[in-house]
Amino acid sequence: MNISVITTVFNGERFIKETVQSILRQTYSNIEYIIIDDFSTDDTLNTLYSIKDPRLKIYSSPRKGRGYALNFGINKAKSKWISIIDADDVASIFKLEIQLKLLKKNKNINFLASFCSANKSNLLQKNLSYLPNIQEIPYSEFCLLNPICHSSVVFQKKLLDSVKKYSESRRSLFDFDLWIKLIERNNKFYKVEEVLVFKRLHKEQNFERKNRISYIYDASKLKFKVAKICPNKFKNYFMICLAFFYALLPISFRKKIRRNF
């Protein structure tokens, strides 16, 4: 079994090298690593070209947005399995090995995420002598927070055919929008019960920029799509409102909360 790993990056020179190295150092090495530079104006491309590895494939894209860049990478991928990692996150070196072993064992699963943490010390640092458990993610969880870390996912390439891949018209929430489209077609999501990804929270992210209120509002609209098809609608609507006010908290408070998970 081989796998295509995809990263899109725009002006990511600050973190991109650590992200790339976390993939190239994976204990599972039968990979192709596709990186799409979305017309960076900083030193991102020079940083990428300084990394020498035959599995690394670097493409420059016109500035058409992240949805376009993600779809470009998926179209270039040669493997039937796709893994995504964002340009500011870090994967445990055991991530792909664990997920692919679990997928081989559970052939009915075509979408597998993992636990992630905003605390780097929680990242899995040693190889396990056992395969961790997996859990199905109930749709109701999407009404509170996005329960799937984008950088943790592995999925079958053909899974996205029915939903036309990532939206190229959106300016943010590309992953959450994709999950909702898959939910509307009754697809199931599963998660490894181990922290396989370190998720950075920083002020350069879309969520933390000046259009934060618009971002939060847009996320709430997507959540309402899920609430309509889940039982116990009142509880789900309450969770959406709770998540809205949580999102308004300063990043320092949210970091303190997320470090515990």
Secondary structure, 3 states (H helix, E strand, C coil): CCEEEEEEECCCCCCHHHHHHHHHCCCCCCEEEEEEECCCCCCHHHHHHCCCCCCEEEEECCCCCHHHHHHHHHHHCCCCEEEECCCCCEECCCHHHHHHHHHHHCCCCCEEEEEEECCHHHCCCCCCCCCCCEEECCHHHHHCCCCCCHHHCEEEHHHHHHHCCCCCCCCCCHHHHHHHHHHCCCCCCEEEEEEEEECCCCCCCHHHCCCHHHHHHHHHHHHHHHHCCCCCHHHHHHHHHHHHHHHCCCHHHHHHHHCCC
